[in-house]
Amino acid sequence: MKRRGFIKKLSLTGAAPFMLNGIPMTVLGQSTLKTLAASGADNDKVLVLIQLHGGNDGLNTLIPMDQYSNYINLRPNIAISDNGSRSYIALDNSLKVENQVGLHPDMVGIKALYDEGKTAIVQAVGYENINQSHFRSRDIWWMGGGYDDEFSSGWAGRYLDYCYPGYPDNYPSAEMPDPLGLEIGNNVSLMFHRETGIPAAIAAQNPDQFYNLVTSVGGLPPESVADTHYGQELQWIMDIEEKSNQYAGRLRDVFEQGTNSANVTYPEKYPFDAGNRFSNNGLSGQLRLVARLLSGGSKTKIFLTRIGGFDTHASQVVAGEPSMGAHAALLYHVSSAVKAFQDDLKFLGLEDRVVTMTFSEFGRRAASNGSYGTDHGTAAPMFVFGSGVRPGIYGTNPDLSDLNRGNLRNQFDYRQVFAAVLQDWMGASNEALVQTRFDQYAANKVDVFGTLITGTEEEFFNDRFRLDSCYPNPAREKTHFSYYINNAAHVRLKIFDTSGKLMKVVVDEPQNAGEHHVTVDLSRFKPGAYLYKIDADNLKATKRLIVQNR
């Protein structure tokens, strides 16, 4: 491609979108001098964002179990059932009643991640006077502002610009050879824009094709350019091309060096009929690409992925089958793709480096409409995934008897969540938060990582998956076993002698979540020491039993 053809594909007004074989790309350019010291740039932590575009219906994502009758009354034609094969999935029976939620039945993957201690859920997130325009509210989330703010930059762009001073002139470098941010999609969003100049990120859908485009530009650049407006624009374009070539080779290299785990299959299709528009999993490929780039050595700090279709004004569910339809397919795509991504990271040895979180521009109204859908609303839940999160539910179920003009009330400002992610996960200093404009939310951030990021506390599992000591023990004629499981599972509880010989199968059947008790006859057991073992998905434990003379 001649330089003239290349220039025609660029915009001179900011980020520069262009196409390659139908694949849209956007590249960086222009620099701004910075003297701020880097903060949070010297660790290997990564943030992956998933935008649920259109406004996700939080009430059919997380069903408030303690207010189920109010929930049914508000949305009788789309409410998820509390019984049957397609009923909601009780997330965690060990929580306080007002915190207990049911997941949509197609969110099996997120339930599994929660039970592994890798999911934090923040209830009713929004901001004051939530704007219910898709475009305006989306921009508010991206720019990191409030309902009446007008920023030309985004929170991620400001953060990266602070952490990597001198961008783009000083990059790529040996310490940061990769794009600071990478957006999987058509162009770079406002979220990555810096205060001045072009964004601190690039957008690409296929690194190999991105490389082919920028390396096809031919011809030598002019030795000098005129000191005119035209000359400045031409110099800027040449700088973009030079920077693009530098990043293109690196992107291709890490992509080719990377891999995905052979133990993981990313889901491609919704297993039920949801129509052509919602059948394919549009998120899986994006997360698979991120995992591969990271496994190839990418040091990119923030990735942005997205899945659309959440603007469910009509036909959100199938008439007569509220658990099926468009919204069900979308929640399946998110849940199953995130589970595959987290498993991929685990097998690749990367899960301790990555946190993934979802956000949507707003939620939906509490009441359904007559078209089996929901209209634009306010607050909605956010999900944070990773081995470094402090799992659980943050906040309580929205009060369905205390609505604000038919909408859910906010419990958290979204910047309280982002402030926690930047400070506690990415390692942002107080100065970095000031530059990001999240500093005023640091004092009351949502503590989804705890004081120290050391992995899930043992108490989380003990409270939700527990084999108690049998009683009496020592025993003579009989003993009692009790255990708690946080999810439905096939439970196998067996007694062995100390040589490993199976002596008795106590339980071998599917059981529902909750506490279980069983009494065992020991009259045929000889006096001595025995072991009893339980295997029930996330609960695997062994304890000692002593049988005495009768």
N, C-alpha and C positions, 0 to 999 in steps of 0.2 A: 504494500500500500504506500503511495506517495504521501509526503508530508501534507500536501494540500488536501488530500482525501481524509487524512487523519484529523486535520483541523476542523473540517466541515462537520465532523462527528462530535465536536466538543462544544459545550456551552461556555460563554465568556462571563457568566454571571454567578459564579460560585462553583458548586460541585459539577462535574462534567460527565453526564451520562452518555454511553454509547453502547453499540450492540455488536455481538459476535455470534453469527449463526443463530440468531434469535435469543442469545443469552445477554441480558443487560448488565453493564458494568458501570462503576463510577470510580474515579481515581482522585488522588490528592494532588495538591500543588503547593503554591504560595506559602511563604513562611512569615512568622512574626517573632521578633526577638523577645526572648524571655530570660529572666535572671533568677527566677524562683528555684529553690532547691527541690529536687525530686522527693516525693513522699509516697510511699506505698508502691514504688516501682522496683524495689529491690527484692521482692519475693516472687514466688511462682504461682500465686493464686490467680484463678480465672473466674470470671463471671459470665454465665450464659443466660441471656434473657429470652423469654418466649412471649411475644405479644399475641394476645387473643383478640384479634381485630374484629370489631363490630359491637362489642359490649356483651360480655358473658353473663348469662342468667345464673347468678350465684345461688338462688334458692333451689334450683333443680340440680345444682352441683353439690351443695351441702344442704341436706334437708334437716331442719330443726326438729329433732325427735321429741323434744319436750313441748313443742307447740304444734304437734301434728294436726290437731283439729282445726286450728286457725289457718294453718298452711293449706289444708284441703278446702276450707271455705273461701280462701282468697283465689285459688286457682283450681277449681274442680275439674276442668277439662284437660289439664296438663300435669296434675300432681302425680308424683311417683308413689307407687303403692308401698305399704308397709308390710305386705305379706305376699306369698307366692314366689314363683321362680324368677320373676323380674322385679322383686322388691328392692328397696334401697339396701345398701351394705352398711350395717352398723360399724362405724369406724373404731370406736374405743369405748367399751362398756365400763372401763375403770375411771373415766372422767366424771366430774360432777354432772348432775342431771342437766343443768342449764348449758353445759358445754358439749353435750353429746349430739353428734350429727350422724346422718346417714349419707353415704356417698351414692351418687348415681350408680346403678347396677353395672354400667360399662366402665367404671373406674377401678377395675380389679388391680391394675398395675400400681396405681397410687396407694391403694390399700396395702399391697404387698410392701411397697417402699416405706409406708408409715410403720408397719409392723417390724421392719428392719431397722427402725430408728433413724430414717433418712428423710423425713418429711416434717416440715413445720407449716401450719396453716394459720394465716392471719385473717380474722373475721372482719367484715364490714369496713374495707379500706376505701378511702376516697379523698376528698378535700372539701373545704368550705365552699358552699354554693356551687356544687358540681355542675359544670356546663354539660348539657346533654346533646350537644352537637358532636358528631364523630370527629370532625376535623379539629375543632377548637379544643375539645377535651384531650384528644390524642396529643396535640401540640403542648398542652399544659403538662402532661405526664413526661413528655420528651424534654421540655425545657427545664423541668424541675421547679416550676413556679406555682402561683396560686391563680384563682379564677380571674383576677384583674391584672395579672402581669403580662408584659409583652417583651419577652427576651428574644434576641436574635441568635442566641446560643443554646446549647443543650447541656444537661448536667454531666453527661459522660464526656462530652467534648471539653468542658471546663476542667473536669477532673484529670483527664489525660493530658491536657495542655499544661496543667500545673506539674504533673509528675514527670513529664518529659519536656523540659524547657528547650527552646531552640528548635522546636518542630516546625516545618519539616526539614530545614537545612541540615540539621545534625543527625538525621536518620535516613536510612537504616544505619545502625552502628553495631559494633561487636556485642554490646550489651543488649541492644534491642534491634535485632535484624528483621523483625516482622512488623506488619501494620499494627498500630496501637489498638485499633478497633476493626472489627470485620462484620459487616452486615450481609447476611445471606438474602439477596433480593435484588430489586431493580435499581435502587439508588440509596445514597446515604441520607438517613433521616436527620431531622433537626436535633435529635438526641446527641449526635456526635459533632455538631457544629461548635466551633470555638468562638470566642468573643469577637475575633477579627479573622478574616481570611476564610479558608476552606476547612472542611471537617478533618478531625483527627482519626479518620477511618477510611476504609475503602469498602465498596460493595461488590460482591462477586458471587456467582452461583457455581462456577467451575474453574478452579485455579489453572488447570491445564489450558483451557480455552482462553482464559484471561492472558496467559503468557503468549499464546499464539497471536493474539491481536496486537499487543504492544510491541512485540519483536518483529512484526511485519511492517512497521513504519520504516520507510527508507529515506535515503538522502542525508547529506551532511547539514547540520544547522549552520546558520550564518555566523560569522565570526563576531559580529557586533550588530546591534540594533539601534535604531534612531531613538533619541530621547524625546519621544512623543507618546501620546496616549496609545496610538497604534503599536509603537515599539514596546511599551510596557505590557500591553496585552499579548504581543507575540512572545516576549520573554517569559511571561507567565505560562503560556502554553508549552514552551520548550521545557520549562522547569517541571511542568506536569508530566511531560513525556519522559524526561530523565528519571523522575521519581517512580513513575509507573514501571519502567523497565527494571529498576532496581528491585521493586517489590515483586514483580511478576516472576522473575527467576526464583526468588526465595519461596514464593507460594507454590510454584510448581515442584520445587525440590521437596518441601515438607509434605506435600500431597503424595508424591511418589514414594517417599521414604516411609510414610505412615501406613497404617493398616487398621482394620477393624477386627475384633475378636471373632474367631471361628465359632465360638460358643454362643454367639448372640445373633438372633434373626430380628431385624427391624420390620415391624408389621407394615404391610403395603395396602391392605384393604380392610374395610369394615366388614365383619363376618356376617352382617345381616343386610337386608335391603334398605338402603337409604337414598336411592336415586343416584344418578351418575355424578351429580355435583359434589356429593358428600362421601362417595364411596372410597376414593383414594386417600391415603394418609399423606398429606402434604408436609407434615412436620418431620417424619422419619428420615427422609433423605437429608434434610438440613442438619439434624443432630448427628446423623452418621458422618457427614462431612466434617463437622466440628471435631468429633472424636478422632477421626483419621488425621486431621491437621495437627491436633495436639499430640497424637502418638508419633507423628513425624518430626516433632520438636518445635512446633510453633510456640512462640512466646506472646502471642496476641493476648491482651488483657481482658477485653470485653467483646463478646459475640452477641449479635442480635438476630434472632430468628422470629418467624411469625407464622401464624395460621389464621386464615380468615373464615368468614361465614357465620359469625356469632350474632349478627344483626337479625334476630329471629322474631320479626313482627308477626309472621304467619307461618303456619306449618312447622312450628318448632318441634312438635310431636305428631305422631300418627293418631288420627281420631280413633278413640277407643283403646289405644295402646300407648299410654303416655311415656313409657320407658323406651319407646322406639322412635326413630326419625332423625331429623337433621342434627338436633342438639346432642342426641345420644351418640351419633357417629363422631361428632367433633370431640366430645369428651373422651370417647374411646381412643381417638387418634392421639390426643394429648397424653392421656394416661399410659397407653401402651408404648408410645414413642419415648416418653421420659423414662419408663422402666427399662426399655432396651438400651437407651443411652447410658443410664446409670450402671447397668450390668456391663456394658461395653467398657466404660471407664474402669470399673472394678477389675475386669480381666486384663485390661491393658496396664494396670498399676497406676492409674491416673486419678482415681476417685477422690483422693485426699487433696487434690489441687483445685477441684471444680465445684462451684455452687451454681445451681440452675434455679431460676425463679420466673413465675408467670405474672403478667399484668394485663389489664384490659381497660379501655378508656372510661368505662362506667359499667354498672350492672343493669338489671332490668327492674321494672316495677314489680311490686309485691303481688299484685293481682294480674291474672292472665287476661287476655282479650278474647273476643268472640271468634278469632281466626286461628285458634289453637297456638297462640304465640304470646309474646310479651313485648311491651314497648320500652323505650329508653327509660332507664332509672338512675340510680345513684350508686350507693356503696356495693362492693362485691369482694369476695375473698381473694387473697393472694396465696400462692403456694411457693415454698422455698424447699429445694431438694439438695441433698448431699450428705456425705458421711460426716461433715463438720457441723451440721445444724443441731440445734437443741430441739428435738422433736416434740410435737404436741400441738394443742390448739391455743392460740393467743386471742383473747377476747371471748365473748360469750355469743350465744345465738342471738341474732337480731330480734328485737321485741316486735312481734307481728301485731300486737295490740296498740303499739305506739308508733305509728307511721308518720312521716312528714309529707303530707299531701300525697299519700299513697306510696311513698318511697321509704326505703330503709335508711335509718340514721347511721352516720359514720361513727365508728369507734376509733379508727386510727386514720391519721393523715398518711398518704403514701410516702411522704418524705421521711417519716419515722422509720419506715422499712428500709428505704434506700440508704438512709444515714447509717443504719446498723450494718448493712451489707458492705458499704464502703469502709467504714471505720473498723468493724470487727472482723471482716473477712479479707478485704483487700488491703487493710493496713493503713488507711488514710490517716494522716495526722490532723490535728485540729486546724492547722493552717490550710490543709487541702480541703477540709470541709467548708472553711470560709470561702475559698475560691469556688467551690461547687455550689455554695449558697444553701447548704444543708446544716450549717453549724447550729442554727437555733433549734434544730430537731434532735441534736445529739443527746441532750440531757434526758429526753423522754423517748428515745428510740425503742423500737420493739426488739426485745432482747432474744432474737431468734438464734443467737450463737452462744449465749451464756457469757460468763466472765472470761473463760478461757476456752479455746477451741481444742478439745482433746478427744473428740468423738462422743458418741452417745453414752450417757451415764448408765451404769449397771442397773440403777433403780428403775429406769424406764422399762427395761425388760422384766425385771422382777415383779413390777406392778401389773404387768400384762401377760406374762407367760411364766407360770410358777408351779413347781412341783413341791408340795409341802411335805414335811416329815410325817411319816405314818404314825398312827397312834392306836393302841399302845405300842411302844417299841422300847424294850423287848416285849414280845407278844407270846401268847400260848395258843389259844384256840382260834383267834381271829384278829385282824387288824383293819384299820380304815385308811384308805388312800384318798387324798384330795388334791386337786390341781385346777389351775385357771388358764384358759386360753382366750386370747383376744380376737381370734378369728375362727370361723368354722374350719375344721381340719379332720383328717383321718387320724385318730388317736390309737397308738399302740402302747399299751402298758403291760410289761411282762416282768416275771420274777425269775432270776437265774441263781444257780449256786455259784460258789466262788471259782469253780473251774470253768464257768461259762455255759454250763448245761442249762437248757430251758426247763424250768420247773412248772410254770403256770402262765397261761395267757389270761390276764385280768381284763383287758379291754382291747378290742381290735375292730373298730367301727368308726364311721364318720360321726362327728359330734358338733353341735353348735357352739358358738362362742359363749363363754361364761364359766362359772365355777362348777366343778363336777366332783361327786363323791361316790366312792364304791367300797363296799365291805368285802373282805376276802377271807374265806375259810382256810385256816392253816392246820387243820386237824391231822392231815396226812404228811405234814412236813416234819422231818427229823430235826431235833434240836441242833442249832448251829447258826452260822452267818450266811446271809443271802444278799443279793443285790436286786433292787427293782429299778427298771429303766422305763422312761417315757420318750416317745418320739412322736411329735405332733407339729410338723412344719417348723415354726420358729421356737418350739419348746423341745429341747433335747437335754435330758438330765438323768443322773443316776444317783441313788441314795442307798444306804445300808439298812438292812432289816435283820434283827436277831430273834430267833425262835428259841424259847426256853422249854425245859422239861415241864410236862403237864402235871 
